[in-house]
C-alpha cells in the first residue's frame, strides 16, 4: 500500500475502442442531473475553503479550465443514475439505474462492466450494451462494492449487512453479464468498502476500510491484515479502476490523501487540501502520472493532478455533480489516446 503494479495499456486500449464503437449510435450525452437530492448519511459535505487557500476546492467561478486528459469517469448522478464520461470532453452518457453507492468498473469481453449497490443495498451490474441486472444472490446486501477481472473471472468484494467482508466470483461470459451465485463471508468489521485488483501472478487482492478506519488488505485465501501502520481513511480507498495503480482516500478532516512522490509520508501518501465527499477517483498513466477526481461541496466534481516534475496541483472544477463518489481510469498513454478522441467525435455527433 500503495501498489505499483503494471497497467494493461493494450487491453485497456482494445476494450475502450470496442466500447466506443459499440455505443457510437446509442449513447446519450446529457450532464448529470442537478436536483435537490441529499448526500448519503455517512458523508457530510464540509464548508468550502476560502479561494485563497492553496490547493483548495474552488468555487465554480474560480480557475481556468485545464487541458483535458483522456480519462474515463463514472459517477452516480443526483438522480441516482449512472453517468459516464469518456475522454473528458464534458459530455456525460446517461446509463440509468437507481443507485446507492459510487460506481466501480472493470473489463469484460470487449466491453466495460459497471457495478454499484442499488437503493436496496444489493449490487447490480451493467455494461454499455446491456442494462442493469442483479450481480449476486437475491436479497443479499453488499454495500460499497469493488470489482476486478482477470481473463475469465470477475471478482467482487463488498461490505455485508453485518459489516463483514464478502467476496464473490463469477465467470465472464462471452455474451451476457457475469452473475455471482454465492458470496464467501471473510469476517472483519468494515465501515467502508475499498478496491480490488489483480497481482502480477494473476491472483486477486482486496483492500477495505475497517470500523477503526485502518486499511486492511487480503487475498482470495488470506486473512485481513493492516496494509499501513499510519494511514487512516474516512471513506472508501480507491485506485485506477482499470490500470490498478495509485491510491487515494478521504482523511478525517475531509482532505484527500493520495499516493504521490511529493512531500509524502513514510507510507508514500501526501495530502491535497480541500473539502471532499465520498469515494475519490484515481487515474494513473503508464508513466505513473496521476490525476484525482473528487466530489466537493454540493456534489460538484473537481480534478487535481501532477504537473511537470511531479508536483501536485490544486483542485479545479470540471463540471457535473454527483452523489457518493466516483471512479476513474486513465486511457493514456497508449494507442487508445488518439484513437479514442476520434471515436468520441463520432460518438457525440
C-alpha positions in Angstrom: 0.0 0.0 0.0 0.2 1.8 -2.3 0.8 -0.8 -5.0 2.9 -0.1 -8.1 1.6 -2.7 -10.5 2.0 -2.9 -14.2 -1.1 -1.5 -16.0 -2.6 -3.2 -19.0 -2.5 -0.5 -21.8 -3.1 -2.8 -24.8 -6.1 -4.5 -23.2 -7.3 -1.1 -22.0 -7.0 0.4 -25.5 -8.8 -2.5 -27.1 -11.6 -2.5 -24.6 -12.2 1.2 -24.8 -12.2 1.3 -28.6 -14.6 -1.6 -28.7 -16.9 0.2 -26.3 -16.8 3.4 -28.3 -17.6 1.5 -31.5 -20.5 -0.4 -29.9 -22.1 2.7 -28.3 -21.5 5.2 -31.1 -25.0 5.2 -32.3 -26.9 4.8 -29.0 -25.2 6.8 -26.2 -27.0 9.8 -24.7 -24.9 12.9 -24.0 -26.5 14.7 -21.1 -25.0 16.1 -18.0 -25.6 14.5 -14.6 -28.8 15.9 -13.2 -28.8 18.7 -10.7 -31.6 18.0 -8.2 -32.4 18.5 -4.5 -31.1 15.0 -3.6 -29.1 14.8 -0.4 -25.8 13.2 0.2 -25.7 9.7 1.9 -26.0 9.6 5.6 -22.3 8.7 6.2 -20.8 11.6 4.3 -21.3 15.2 5.2 -20.2 18.0 2.8 -17.9 20.3 4.6 -17.9 24.1 4.1 -15.9 25.2 1.1 -12.4 26.6 2.0 -11.5 30.1 1.0 -10.4 30.5 -2.6 -7.0 31.9 -1.4 -6.1 28.6 0.2 -3.5 26.7 -1.9 -4.9 23.5 -3.3 -8.4 24.3 -2.1 -11.6 23.1 -3.7 -12.5 26.3 -5.5 -15.9 27.9 -6.2 -17.4 27.3 -9.6 -16.3 30.8 -10.9 -12.7 30.4 -9.9 -9.9 29.0 -12.0 -9.4 28.3 -15.7 -10.4 25.0 -17.3 -7.3 23.0 -17.7 -6.2 20.9 -20.6 -8.4 17.8 -20.5 -6.7 14.4 -20.1 -8.3 11.4 -21.8 -9.7 9.8 -18.7 -12.7 7.6 -18.2 -15.1 8.8 -15.4 -18.2 7.2 -13.9 -20.3 8.9 -11.2 -23.7 8.4 -9.6 -25.7 11.5 -10.5 -28.0 13.4 -8.2 -31.0 11.4 -9.7 -29.2 8.2 -8.5 -28.5 7.1 -12.1 -25.1 6.2 -13.6 -23.3 8.8 -15.8 -20.1 8.1 -17.8 -17.7 10.4 -19.5 -15.0 9.2 -21.9 -12.2 11.4 -22.8 -13.0 14.4 -20.7 -14.9 16.3 -23.3 -17.7 17.3 -20.9 -20.4 15.0 -22.4 -22.0 12.6 -19.9 -23.7 9.4 -21.1 -26.8 8.6 -19.0 -26.9 4.9 -18.3 -29.8 5.0 -15.8 -30.2 3.0 -12.7 -31.3 3.6 -9.1 -28.0 3.5 -7.2 -26.9 4.0 -3.6 -23.1 3.9 -4.0 -20.4 5.2 -6.1 -19.9 3.1 -9.3 -16.9 0.9 -9.9 -15.8 -0.6 -13.2 -13.8 -3.5 -14.8 -13.2 -5.0 -18.2 -15.4 -7.6 -19.8 -15.1 -9.3 -23.2 -14.6 -6.2 -25.4 -16.8 -4.2 -23.0 -16.8 -2.4 -19.7 -18.7 -3.5 -16.7 -20.2 -1.0 -14.2 -21.1 -2.2 -10.7 -22.8 -0.3 -7.9 -25.1 -1.0 -5.0 -28.8 -0.3 -5.7 -31.0 1.6 -3.4 -32.0 -1.8 -1.9 -28.3 -2.3 -1.0 -28.0 -5.2 -3.4 -25.2 -5.0 -6.0 -26.1 -4.5 -9.7 -24.1 -4.8 -12.9 -24.4 -3.4 -16.4 -22.3 -2.7 -19.5 -22.7 -0.2 -22.2 -24.8 -2.6 -24.3 -26.7 -4.4 -21.6 -28.9 -2.8 -18.9 -28.8 -3.3 -15.1 -29.3 -6.7 -13.6 -28.6 -8.1 -10.1 -25.0 -9.2 -9.7 -25.4 -11.5 -6.7 -28.0 -13.7 -4.9 -31.4 -12.1 -4.3 -31.7 -10.3 -1.0 -28.0 -10.3 -0.1 -27.0 -6.8 0.9 -23.5 -5.9 -0.4 -22.6 -2.3 0.1 -19.6 -0.3 -1.4 -18.7 -3.0 -4.0 -15.2 -3.2 -5.6 -14.6 -5.3 -8.7 -11.7 -6.5 -10.8 -11.3 -9.0 -13.6 -8.7 -11.4 -15.0 -9.0 -13.1 -18.3 -12.1 -15.1 -17.5 -13.3 -14.3 -13.9 -14.9 -11.3 -12.3 -14.1 -10.8 -8.6 -16.2 -8.6 -6.3 -15.6 -7.6 -2.7 -18.2 -5.7 -0.6 -19.5 -4.9 2.9 -22.3 -7.2 4.1 -25.2 -6.1 6.3 -23.2 -7.2 9.4 -20.1 -5.3 8.4 -18.3 -8.5 7.2 -16.2 -8.6 4.1 -18.0 -10.6 1.4 -16.1 -11.9 -1.7 -17.8 -13.4 -4.8 -16.6 -14.9 -8.1 -18.3 -15.2 -11.4 -17.2 -16.4 -14.8 -17.1 -13.8 -17.5 -19.5 -14.9 -20.3 -18.8 -14.2 -24.0 -22.3 -12.8 -24.1 -24.4 -11.5 -21.2 -23.3 -10.3 -17.8 -21.5 -12.2 -15.0 -23.6 -13.4 -12.1 -22.2 -14.3 -8.6 -24.2 -17.3 -7.2 -22.8 -17.0 -3.7 -20.6 -14.8 -1.5 -18.0 -16.1 0.9 -18.1 -14.4 4.3 -14.5 -13.4 5.2 -15.3 -11.7 8.5 -13.9 -8.4 9.7 -15.7 -5.3 10.9 -15.9 -2.9 7.9 -17.0 0.7 7.8 -16.3 1.4 4.2 -15.5 -0.5 1.0 -12.3 -0.3 -0.9 -10.6 -1.6 -4.0 -9.9 -4.8 -5.9 -7.1 -5.7 -8.3 -5.0 -8.4 -9.9 -1.5 -9.1 -8.7 1.2 -9.8 -11.3 0.9 -13.5 -10.6 -2.8 -13.4 -11.6 -4.3 -13.7 -8.1 -6.9 -11.2 -6.8 -6.3 -8.8 -3.9 -8.6 -6.5 -2.0 -8.2 -3.5 0.3 -11.1 -2.3 2.6 -11.5 0.2 5.5 -12.4 -1.1 8.9 -14.6 0.4 11.6 -11.3 1.7 13.2 -10.5 3.5 9.8 -7.5 1.2 9.2 -7.0 0.0 5.7 -6.9 -3.8 5.6 -5.6 -6.0 2.8 -6.4 -9.5 1.9 -6.4 -12.0 -1.0 -8.7 -14.8 -2.1 -7.3 -17.1 0.7 -5.6 -14.9 3.2 -6.9 -13.1 6.3 -7.4 -9.4 6.8 -4.1 -7.6 7.8 -3.4 -3.9 8.1 -2.0 -2.5 4.9 -0.4 0.5 6.6 0.8 1.4 10.0 -0.2 5.0 9.8 -2.8 5.6 7.1 -6.4 6.2 8.3 -9.3 6.5 5.8 -12.7 8.1 6.4 -14.2 6.8 3.3 -13.5 4.1 0.7 -10.0 3.7 -0.6 -9.6 3.8 -4.4 -7.1 3.2 -7.2 -7.2 3.5 -11.0 -10.2 1.3 -11.9 -8.7 -0.3 -14.9 -4.9 0.1 -14.6 -4.7 -0.8 -10.9 -2.3 1.8 -9.8 -2.2 4.7 -7.3 -4.3 5.0 -4.2 -6.4 7.7 -2.5 -8.9 8.1 0.3 -10.6 10.8 2.4 -8.9 11.9 5.6 -10.7 12.8 8.9 -10.6 16.5 8.0 -12.2 15.8 4.6 -8.9 16.4 2.7 -7.7 13.9 0.1 -4.8 11.6 0.9 -3.0 10.4 -2.2 -0.1 8.2 -3.1 2.4 10.6 -4.7 6.1 11.4 -4.6 5.7 14.9 -3.4 6.3 15.5 0.3 4.9 12.1 1.0 4.8 10.5 4.4 6.5 7.1 5.3 3.7 5.2 3.6 4.0 7.3 0.4 0.9 9.5 1.0 0.5 13.2 0.8 -2.5 15.5 1.3 -4.4 17.6 -1.1 -6.3 20.3 0.7 -10.0 21.0 0.1 -13.3 19.5 1.3 -14.1 16.2 -0.4 -17.1 13.8 -0.2 -17.3 10.1 -0.7 -15.1 7.8 -2.8 -12.4 9.5 -4.9 -11.5 8.5 -8.4 -7.8 7.9 -9.4 -6.4 7.8 -13.0 -2.8 6.7 -13.4 -0.9 6.9 -16.7 1.6 4.2 -17.6 4.4 6.5 -16.7 3.0 7.0 -13.1 1.5 10.4 -13.7 -1.7 10.6 -11.6 -5.0 12.5 -11.5 -7.5 12.6 -8.7 -11.3 13.2 -9.1 -13.5 14.1 -6.1 -16.9 15.4 -5.2 -16.6 18.7 -3.4 -19.2 20.9 -1.6 -22.6 20.4 -3.1 -21.5 17.3 -5.0 -19.6 19.3 -7.6 -16.9 17.4 -9.5 -13.2 18.5 -9.3 -9.9 17.3 -10.6 -6.3 17.6 -9.3 -3.2 16.0 -10.6 0.5 16.1 -11.1 2.2 19.0 -13.1 5.5 18.7 -14.8 8.1 17.4 -12.5 5.6 15.5 -10.4 4.3 18.4 -8.2 0.7 18.2 -7.2 -1.8 20.8 -8.5 -4.8 22.1 -6.7 -8.4 21.2 -7.5 -10.2 22.6 -10.5 -13.9 22.4 -11.2 -14.6 20.3 -14.3 -18.4 20.2 -14.5 -21.1 17.8 -13.3 -22.5 16.8 -9.9 -22.8 13.5 -8.1 -23.5 11.5 -5.0 -21.4 9.0 -3.0 -18.2 9.5 -5.0 -16.9 8.4 -8.4 -14.4 6.1 -10.2 -11.8 6.9 -12.8 -9.3 5.3 -15.1 -6.6 6.6 -17.4 -6.8 5.9 -21.1 -3.3 7.3 -21.8 -0.5 7.0 -22.8 -1.5 4.1 -25.1 -2.7 3.6 -28.6 -6.2 4.4 -27.2 -5.4 8.0 -26.5 -5.6 9.4 -30.0 -7.9 6.8 -31.4 -10.4 7.3 -28.6 -10.6 11.0 -29.3 -11.6 10.4 -32.9 -14.1 7.8 -31.9 -15.6 10.2 -29.4 -16.2 12.8 -32.1 -18.4 10.2 -33.9 -19.9 9.1 -30.6 -21.3 12.6 -29.7 -22.4 13.8 -33.2 
